[in-house]
Amino acid sequence: MLIFCGILLIVAISIFVFLRIKKINPPLKKLLRPIPLRLEVFALVGILLVLFRLSAAYYLSMRFFLLIWGISFIWYLVLLSQKIRLYPQQLKEFLTKEEAKKYLFDPKNKKKRK
């Protein structure tokens, strides 16, 4: 369990760094932006539950909490997979909007004559 939570932390940090360093398209950025924080929360709660279990804290180390943690993590993965399925459609819409913007007249960019 500790190894799994450590992997979650590493993945969260790597996604965070990837978002800061790499310039990516807005739909992908919108998809990836909330993931690091949520993965960090899941990892830290999982580590706390394991530490409570190792320290024999009776009420804080109940298996019921691990079950709730696992179910909520699986539920988050299901919701994330649904968002990932919608990504190609969102990317296509974004690219068509960007293509259309190239050919539209923008009055803000009009040069003023003296």
C-alpha positions in Angstrom: 0.0 0.0 0.0 2.9 2.4 0.8 4.5 1.6 -2.6 1.2 2.3 -4.4 0.8 5.6 -2.6 4.4 6.5 -3.3 3.8 5.8 -7.0 0.7 8.1 -6.9 2.8 10.9 -5.4 5.5 10.4 -8.1 2.8 10.5 -10.9 1.2 13.6 -9.4 4.5 15.4 -9.2 5.5 14.4 -12.7 2.1 15.6 -14.2 2.5 18.9 -12.3 6.0 19.4 -13.7 4.9 18.4 -17.2 2.1 21.1 -17.0 4.6 23.8 -15.9 7.3 23.0 -18.5 5.5 21.8 -21.6 3.2 24.1 -23.6 0.1 22.0 -24.4 -3.2 22.6 -25.9 -6.0 24.0 -23.7 -8.3 21.0 -23.8 -5.5 18.7 -22.5 -4.5 21.3 -20.0 -8.1 21.5 -18.7 -8.1 17.7 -18.4 -4.8 17.4 -16.6 -4.9 20.4 -14.3 -7.0 18.9 -11.4 -5.3 15.5 -11.5 -2.1 16.2 -9.5 -3.9 17.7 -6.5 -6.4 14.8 -6.3 -3.7 12.2 -6.7 -1.7 13.8 -3.9 -4.7 13.8 -1.6 -5.4 10.2 -2.3 -1.7 9.3 -1.7 -1.5 11.2 1.5 -4.7 9.8 2.9 -3.6 6.3 1.9 -0.2 6.9 3.7 -2.0 8.2 6.8 -4.3 5.1 6.9 -1.3 2.8 6.6 0.6 4.7 9.3 -2.5 4.6 11.6 -2.6 0.8 11.0 1.0 0.4 11.9 0.7 2.5 15.0 -2.3 0.4 16.1 -4.7 3.4 16.4 -7.9 1.4 16.9 -10.5 3.7 15.4 -8.4 5.4 12.8 -7.0 2.2 11.4 -10.3 0.4 10.6 -10.4 -1.6 7.4 -13.7 0.2 6.7 -11.7 3.4 6.0 -9.4 1.6 3.6 -12.5 0.2 1.9 -14.0 3.7 1.6 -10.6 5.0 0.3 -10.3 2.3 -2.3 -13.9 2.7 -3.5 -13.5 6.5 -3.8 -10.2 6.0 -5.7 -11.8 3.6 -8.2 -14.8 6.0 -8.6 -12.3 8.8 -9.3 -10.6 6.7 -11.9 -14.0 5.9 -13.6 -14.8 9.6 -13.8 -11.4 10.4 -15.1 -11.7 7.7 -17.8 -15.0 9.3 -18.9 -13.3 12.7 -19.3 -10.4 11.1 -21.2 -12.9 9.5 -23.7 -14.3 13.0 -24.4 -10.9 14.4 -25.0 -10.6 13.7 -28.8 -14.0 15.4 -29.4 -12.9 18.4 -27.4 -9.6 18.6 -29.2 -11.3 18.5 -32.6 -13.7 21.3 -31.5 -10.7 23.4 -30.3 -8.8 22.9 -33.5 -11.8 23.9 -35.7 -12.3 27.0 -33.6 -8.6 27.9 -33.9 -8.8 27.3 -37.7 -11.9 29.5 -37.9 -10.2 32.3 -35.9 -7.4 32.6 -38.5 -9.8 33.7 -41.2 -12.1 36.0 -39.1 -11.7 39.8 -39.1 -10.8 41.1 -35.7 -11.6 44.8 -35.2 -9.3 45.1 -32.2 -6.3 44.5 -34.4 -7.3 47.1 -36.9 -4.6 49.8 -37.3 -5.8 53.4 -36.9 -5.1 55.8 -39.6 -3.7 59.2 -38.8 
